[in-house]
Amino acid sequence: MKFSDEHRANISKAQTGKKRGPTGPYKTPTVRKGKPFSAEHRKNLIGCRRIGRYPKTLLRYKATRFRSKWELSVAKIFSKRGIRWRYESKRFHLGDRTYTPDFYLPEQDCYWEIKGWFDPKFKQTLKLLREQYPEVSVVVATGAVIRLLDQGVTL
């Protein structure tokens, strides 16, 4: 296919400043600020990016990846207190959506959801969960609750 000079100039202008090469969603850079990543770090980055919703930084504790620093803190608090926990162990089907609580505490038979703020979508999801699964106990922990747990307060 032949392009006119004007069309080539427009393509060149549109491409100016854009990165070239493998920059798709599953491509991992091998160098950051002139320093190469280790093979292990690259492998972990690729794993996080393929999951999609996990953060690009690695939040790990006891061979479990966490989606937020708050969840990581709560897992450490539970472990420090000797409370057994499972991370994202069950998914509830709520019609047009699914919901996976952050933690399940088998000894207390309750689920914990760690939330920074309540958006309307989560409020609706929680309402659906309580309507469809009335036997399920869910504790929604905000930042204030997490700070109290960290200070040693018994809930």
Secondary structure, 3 states (H helix, E strand, C coil): CCCCHHHHHHHHHHHCCCCCCCCCCCCCCCEECCEECCHHHHHHHHHHHHHCCCCCCCCEECCEECCCHHHHHHHHHHHHCCCCCEECCCCEECCCCEECCCEEECCCCEEEEECCCCCHHHHHHHHHHHHHCCCCCEEEECHHHHHHHHHCCCC
